[in-house]
Amino acid sequence: MIVALLMAIEILSADLFAQNINPITKSGSEVAPRRRSHARSAPPPARAPFDAQQAKAYQMAWARHLGTTVEATNSLGMKMVLIPPGKFMMGSSDQQVETAIRMSVKLKIDQRTQKRIRDAERPQHQMTLSRPFLLATTEVTIGQFRKFVEATKYVTQAEEFGTGNSSVPRKAAPPDKNEFTWRAPGCAQQEDSAVSQVTWNDAVVFCNWLSKREKLSPSYRRDAEIGWVLIAEAKSYQLPNEAQWEYACRAGTTDQYYFGDDYQALPKYAWFNFKSGSNPVRSVGSKLPNAFGLRDMHGNIGEWCQDYYDPKFYQNPQRNDPTGPASRLSSKSRRVIRGGDWWTNAIRCRSAFRGYGDQVTRSDDLGFRVLRLPPVNNRHPE
């Protein structure tokens, strides 16, 4: 009861604070800040658990503080939503792991998946994200990726190697070649479907192109030894790291999914559990959103994250603004994949489930969404 009261006071403080900050135009454009005689502090960070109404209050307070909007559309037509800074419990508690295992047994899920839940989702730990960020409400679509290819003549690694649905990092011999690429992923899709058959490397090249398109400095640089590297303090388009992804997915919730614990409700929120040959045409954003306004965080397409994958990383995590494993790894090291996909089961679509893949992996169930830091309208006291 006391905790709930404190949370209510905190949200009310944020809302009262927000009312004294710049308004937003009806068109949704950013607003030039008013000059104030006194500098004002930032709103409080979000602290999970919080409900949908509180999530919106946090978003609005931070949007007004930054002099921007909760949702904006970028030059490529992507909707980007503001995610406030905050604290949350990352991973699964022992009780949640056991619940997930019971669900797995009931659904006859393989032992390898059950082992990964036991080994990689705990210990659950508090995570702090101190900076707000913008996250695309859906995955990058085929149509958006097509604009990138047309502008740059970029050749994806599936096209370069001659094979989709593969993690082999070299050109395929003629007998092993196939026609699977982002243009023809292996199932009928359309321009507003999530792009797939793209590697982690393809995704970061797309991010750099989109940054340049909007006259921003690229977030990635090319290292001769290990490939693409995220530039420290990069603010332009990039892949979300694992903590940012899970925090955004949960949107204040602490359950197995962002809508609760009942996997039987998952069809309202996710495309999942379709087998090859029965894969429907899937438009992004056609399932119900979470409290932050994000869609397809469960199912549809597995999403590349920035981090290298380490199943033991939670045993000694970075608890403040994490960047993933710090050890120098080769370009062949595996990267984190989150969210589940159209092919997989309900257990792998859970908020805490950790997937991975070689960064040259390309598949018809693997794509990405983009993140960037929000622009700030600086305020100067009179």
Stockholm file with secondary structure:
# STOCKHOLM 1.0

chainA/1-382         MIVALLMAIEILSADLFAQNINPITKSGSEVAPRRRSHARSAPPPARAPFDAQQAKAYQMAWARHLGTTVEATNSLGMKMVLIPPGKFMMGSSDQQVETAIRMSVKLKIDQRTQKRIRDAERPQHQMTLSRPFLLATTEVTIGQFRKFVEATKYVTQAEEFGTGNSSVPRKAAPPDKNEFTWRAPGCAQQEDSAVSQVTWNDAVVFCNWLSKREKLSPSYRRDAEIGWVLIAEAKSYQLPNEAQWEYACRAGTTDQYYFGDDYQALPKYAWFNFKSGSNPVRSVGSKLPNAFGLRDMHGNIGEWCQDYYDPKFYQNPQRNDPTGPASRLSSKSRRVIRGGDWWTNAIRCRSAFRGYGDQVTRSDDLGFRVLRLPPVNNRHPE
#=GR chainA/1-382 SS CHHHHHHHHHHHHHHHHHHTSCCCCTTCCCCCCCCCSSCCCCCCCEESSCCHHHHHHHHHHHHHHHTSCSEEECTTSCEEEEECCEEEEESCCHHHHHHHHHHHHHTTCCHHHHHHHHHHSCSCEEEEECSCEEEESSCCBHHHHHHHHHHHCCCCHHHHHTCSSBCCCSCCCGGGCCCCSSSSCSSCCCTTBBCCSCCHHHHHHHHHHHHHHTTCCCSEEEETTTEEEECTTCCSSBCCCHHHHHHHHHTTCCSSBTTBSCGGGGGGTCCCCCCTTCCCCCBTTCSCCCTTSCCCSSSSSEEEEEEECCTTGGGSCCCBSCCSCCSCCCTTSEEEEESCCSSSCTGGGSTTCCEEEETTCBCTTEECCCEECCCCCCCCCC
#=GC SS_cons         CHHHHHHHHHHHHHHHHHHTSCCCCTTCCCCCCCCCSSCCCCCCCEESSCCHHHHHHHHHHHHHHHTSCSEEECTTSCEEEEECCEEEEESCCHHHHHHHHHHHHHTTCCHHHHHHHHHHSCSCEEEEECSCEEEESSCCBHHHHHHHHHHHCCCCHHHHHTCSSBCCCSCCCGGGCCCCSSSSCSSCCCTTBBCCSCCHHHHHHHHHHHHHHTTCCCSEEEETTTEEEECTTCCSSBCCCHHHHHHHHHTTCCSSBTTBSCGGGGGGTCCCCCCTTCCCCCBTTCSCCCTTSCCCSSSSSEEEEEEECCTTGGGSCCCBSCCSCCSCCCTTSEEEEESCCSSSCTGGGSTTCCEEEETTCBCTTEECCCEECCCCCCCCCC
//
